[in-house]
Amino acid sequence: MNNFYVELVELYERNGFEVQSSLSPAHFPGYNLADIPFTYILQNGKRMCKGGGLSIVELMFLQCVTSIVKPKNIFVIGNAFGWTTLALGLMSKDSKVLAIDMCPRPEEELGVKITNDLGKQITAEITAIKAKSPEDVPRVIRDNFEGGIDFVLIDGGHNSIQQSADFETCKRSAKKQCVYVFHDVINFNMVDSFVEIAKSNSSLVSSLLFRTPSGMAISYPKEFYEDLNATVNAFTEKDGTVKMLHSNGKKETKLI
Ligand SMILES: C[S@@+](CC[C@H](N)C(=O)[O-])C[C@H]1O[C@@H](n2cnc3c(N)ncnc32)[C@H](O)[C@@H]1O
């Protein structure tokens, strides 16, 4: 049996797309850390969509978590060209995955269509729709899931106000055992909003994931602590190491 990631690349390629993913800016001068480490779907060398998808290591994190919590009702804010929506479906073959995108451009509208087309070729039930968070979220969840959601990827608007609003609206439609994963938290300066979410939700265990290229984060119910702690630990860095690297990095910067 193939790995979900290999199946994902094959799925796009079989349908006439190319995948560009997880490259190092050190190997491609002129590109930066917010761009080339992530995933882009191409056709004839042209990017299909502006927003980058999760990197391979970030998908691996999702696979570690979903293999433990086995979510059935998965919700994604920010579909772009369907990369992580379809990845989640391939990881959780008997799940239902619903992704929304506000589709500011025709490219994301095409992304919704292609996600639905490719979604028909895999076992999980995949639906992508044009909708905006937070205002449309209660309705789309009510219309598509019975009993609420149990896994959320928040990867829509990349600012703190939007991230907090996305979390709050999802929480209102979520089951008690819902796991929340946030993309780009460190890269897009949304740590303050995440810390506030962590502080005001004492029933959740929250952690930044320093070993992911975008600086992802997770908040999960305390009842999953024994099951998820080792996974979260494997994708983050010890507090002491984080402090030491920040401090040493500042000294290095002064020397230059
Ligand atoms: C970084 S891309 C998502 C990538 C995708 N999660 C993946 O890994 O393949 C962010 C997407 O969020 C969408 N978006 C931004 N703000 C949104 C909002 N308020 N509601 C819904 N979608 C939004 C954008 O149109 C864009 O396509």
The ligand as a MOL file (V3000), in Angstrom:
LIG
                    3D

  0  0  0     0  0            999 V3000
M  V30 BEGIN CTAB
M  V30 COUNTS 27 29 0 0 0
M  V30 BEGIN ATOM
M  V30 1 C -2.3810 29.4570 2.2510 0
M  V30 2 S -3.8150 29.1920 1.3060 0 CHG=1
M  V30 3 C -4.4150 27.6280 1.8570 0
M  V30 4 C -3.5750 26.4420 1.5040 0
M  V30 5 C -4.2090 25.1020 1.7970 0
M  V30 6 N -4.6450 25.0150 3.1780 0
M  V30 7 C -3.2720 23.9540 1.5190 0
M  V30 8 O -2.5110 23.5750 2.4200 0
M  V30 9 O -3.2970 23.4240 0.3970 0 CHG=-1
M  V30 10 C -4.9770 30.2710 2.0750 0
M  V30 11 C -6.3270 30.2840 1.3780 0
M  V30 12 O -7.2680 30.8360 2.2980 0
M  V30 13 C -8.2170 31.5750 1.5790 0
M  V30 14 N -8.8400 32.5250 2.5310 0
M  V30 15 C -8.3160 33.6660 3.0420 0
M  V30 16 N -9.1500 34.2320 3.9010 0
M  V30 17 C -10.2580 33.4350 3.9670 0
M  V30 18 C -11.4850 33.5030 4.6760 0
M  V30 19 N -11.7420 34.5080 5.5370 0
M  V30 20 N -12.3970 32.5270 4.4840 0
M  V30 21 C -12.1440 31.5050 3.6080 0
M  V30 22 N -11.0000 31.4000 2.9030 0
M  V30 23 C -10.0670 32.3450 3.0810 0
M  V30 24 C -7.4380 32.2180 0.4540 0
M  V30 25 O -8.2810 32.5440 -0.6400 0
M  V30 26 C -6.3940 31.1630 0.1320 0
M  V30 27 O -6.7690 30.3740 -0.9800 0
M  V30 END ATOM
M  V30 BEGIN BOND
M  V30 1 1 1 2
M  V30 2 1 2 3
M  V30 3 1 2 10
M  V30 4 1 3 4
M  V30 5 1 4 5
M  V30 6 1 5 6
M  V30 7 1 5 7
M  V30 8 2 7 8
M  V30 9 1 7 9
M  V30 10 1 10 11
M  V30 11 1 11 12
M  V30 12 1 11 26
M  V30 13 1 12 13
M  V30 14 1 13 14
M  V30 15 1 13 24
M  V30 16 1 14 15
M  V30 17 1 14 23
M  V30 18 2 15 16
M  V30 19 1 16 17
M  V30 20 1 17 18
M  V30 21 2 17 23
M  V30 22 1 18 19
M  V30 23 2 18 20
M  V30 24 1 20 21
M  V30 25 2 21 22
M  V30 26 1 22 23
M  V30 27 1 24 25
M  V30 28 1 24 26
M  V30 29 1 26 27
M  V30 END BOND
M  V30 END CTAB
M  END
